[in-house]
Amino acid sequence: MPEPLGAPFAALAPDRPRVIARFPSSAAAIRRAAPLVAAFAVVWLGCSIAAGASRDVLWRIVSECLDASTPEYCARCFSPIERVCGDRGCAKTVQVWAETPEYVAIRDIKMCGCPAGFVHGLALPRSRITGVEDPRRPAGIWPFAWRAAQTRIADEGQIALVVNPPGLQRTQDQLHVHLVRLAAGAHRQLAARSPARTASLEEVWDVAAASAAARGLADYGVLVARDDTEAGYWVLVEPFSPEGQFTVGLCQ
């Protein structure tokens, strides 16, 4: 699930949106669902057709493309920082939003070609961490991701941070937190699921692990959003990707 990158990355494509089967009870419901299902199918198919797409594109960006001062940078890096190696276009460059010695936030490739106002970024550790399942997952990535999202989404109530579960819904094996907007009505849907709560973003992994254990989930995705009923944050865990159901991860 990379983001703002280059050729190999453009071929790779983003985390595949999750379509939750609702088992429509009528032909009319099926007809209403058909356009949405078809749209997701096109996105998924486009990602899948990229034969042999690497699961290490994000790691290559983090490890090879963030220091433009390195020798032969433009020749060596497949997706250089925007405007450093000429005009290669959105899908073949990295746009850095924020960085520290431990983390970096970049534009997701899903933003390429989208209208102004659409936001989809990725926050990644600079060290090799595979994903939600990795015991080395850093607590600090959540507050970093939230601060990075604030630079693009002014209303904190609209911010959603998402990590997808391992498996078919995840195309990259470098931990990345999606920085996106909540979908219309998402606060109501989230509240109805009684998510866990935390006052500190540093505690998200622990809160998510405890919530997953209570539900018997071995693999799970995580969504973090502002708790609109009290100070703090909601931490929702699901066996599927929360991105597709609760956020605006793709532009029209």
N, C-alpha and C positions, 0 to 999 in steps of 0.2 A: 503494500500500500503506500507507495511513494506518492510523490507529488511533483513538484515543479520541474521536471527534469528533461532529460535528453532522449535521443533516439531510442536506445534500448528501453528506456523507461517509458517512452511514449508507446512503444509496442506492447510493453507489459500491461499497463492499465491499472486502475485503482482497485481497492478492495471491492469485491463483488457485492452489490446491494442484495440484501436479504429479502426475499419475497415470502411473507408468512401465509401459509395456506389457510384459508378460512372456510373451505368447503361450502361454497354458496349453495343455498337451499332452493334456488330457482334459476330458470334459464335467463331471466332478466338480470339477476345478480352476476351471472357468468358473463353476460354481454358487457355489463358495466366494468367488470374487472379486466376484460380482455385487452383494452389499450394499455393499461398499466403493466400487465404481465408481458405484453409484447415489447414494451419499451425496455423493461429490465432484461428481457431475453436478448435484445440487440446489444445492450451494454455488456452483458456476460459473454455473449458469443464473440464480440469484438475483442474482449480480453483473452479469451481462450484460443482464438485463432493464431495469436502470436506464438507460433511454435517454439518450444524450448525457452520460453520467457524465463529469465533468471529470477530467482527469489532473493537475490542479493543486490538488487539495484539500489535500494536505499542505503545499504551498508557501503556500497561503492561510492555513493555521493558523500556520505559522512566521512569516509576514510580517505577519499582521493580528490574531492572537488571543492572543498571549503577553504583551501588556502591557495589563493591565486598567485602567491609569491614563489611557489615551488617551481623548480626548473621544468621547462617544457610543459607548463600547465595546460595550455590550450590544445596541445597535441595529445597529451596523456589523459585529460579528463573528458569523458564522453558527454557530460552535461555541465558545462562551466557556469560560473556565477553570471547572472544577467549582465550583458554589455561589456564584460571583461574581454571576451574573445570575438568581438564583432556582434552583429545582429543575427543571431541564430533562431530567434523566435521563442515564443513562450514554452512550447513543448520540448525544446532542446536546451533549456537553460534552467538554472536554479535561481530563485528569488529568495534571498535571506530576509526574514522578518525580524529575528532576534537571535542572539547567541550569547553563550557564556562558555567558560572552559569545559563545562559538563554537557551542555545541551545546545541544540540549534532548532529554530523554527523556520520552516520554508513554505512556500506556496505549493499547493497540491496541483498536479497536472489537470485535475478536474476543473480548475478555474480557467484554463485556457479556452478562449472563445466565448466566455460567459459575460453577461452584462455587468456594468458597474454595480457594486453593492453586494454581489454574490461573494461569499467567503468560504474557502475551504483550504485550511492549512494543515501542516503536520509538525508536531514537536517530537524530536528524536534525541536519544542519548548519543554522545560521541563515542561511547564504548560499545562493544559488541554484546547486545542484549537481544534475545530472540523475540520475546513478546510477553504476554500476560502470564504465561506458564513458567517463565524464567525466574528462579529464586533470587537472582541478582537484580531484579527490576528495581530501579531507584525511586525512592519516595519523592525526591525533589523534582521529578519530571512533571508532576501535577501542578504545583504552584508556578513552575516555569511556563507550562502550557497555558495556564489561566492568564498570566500576565501577557503572554504573546497574543492570546485571543482578544484581550482587552484593547490592544492597539488596532484591531480591525473591526471589532464589534462593540460599539459604544455602550449599548444597553446590556448590562451584565445578566439581566433576566433572560436574554436571548442566547447566551453562550451555552454550548454543549461541548464537552470533551468526551471523546469516545475511543476506546481500544477494542478492536474486534477479537473474537476468539480464534484460536488456531484452527487449521483445517481449510475447507473449501472457501470460506469467506475471507480468508487472509492470503494474499498473494506474495507477501514479503516477510522474511524472517529477520527483520530488524525492528525492534519495538518502535512504534510510532503512535502518537496520540492525535486523533483527528480534531481539528479546531473548526467547528461548524456552528450554524444557527439551529435552534430548536424549531421544529415545524409548528404550524398553527395548531393550537389545542394540545400541544405536547405536555404542558404543565398539568393539565387536568388528567391526562392519561398516566403521567408519571405518579401523581399523587394517588391515583386509584390503585397503583401497584404496591403501595406502601414501601417505598425504597428505604434503605438504611440512610442514616444521617451522620454527618461529621462536622465539627466546627473547624477542622484543620485539613487543608488539602494534603498535608504531609501524611495523613493517616488513611488516605484513600485505599491503598493496596491492602492494608490490614482490615479495614472495614469491608471491602469487597470480598476478601478471602473468607471472613467470618460469615458473611451473608451467603456466599456460595456453598460453604460447608453446611449451613443450616438447611439449605435446599437440596443438598446432595448433588451439587453440580461439580463435576471434575474439570470440565472445560467451560469457559464462560467469557462473555464480553462485558465491558464496564462502561457505564455512562455517568458522567458527573455534571450536575447543573445546580444553579442556585435554588435553595429551598425557599419557595415564596411564602411560606407560612411562618418562618422564624429564621433567625440568623444561622448561617451555615450552608451546607451543601447536601444535596441528595446524591446517593451512590447506589445506582441500580445495576444489578447483575442479571444477565439473561444468557440462556444457552445458545442464542443466536446473536447476530450483530445488532446492537441497539441503533446503529446509524440509519439503517433503512426504514425503521418504524417511527423514530422520534425526531429525526433531524432533516434538514434540507441539505443533503450531501451532493446533489447534482442540480445544475441549472437547467432550465427548460431549453 
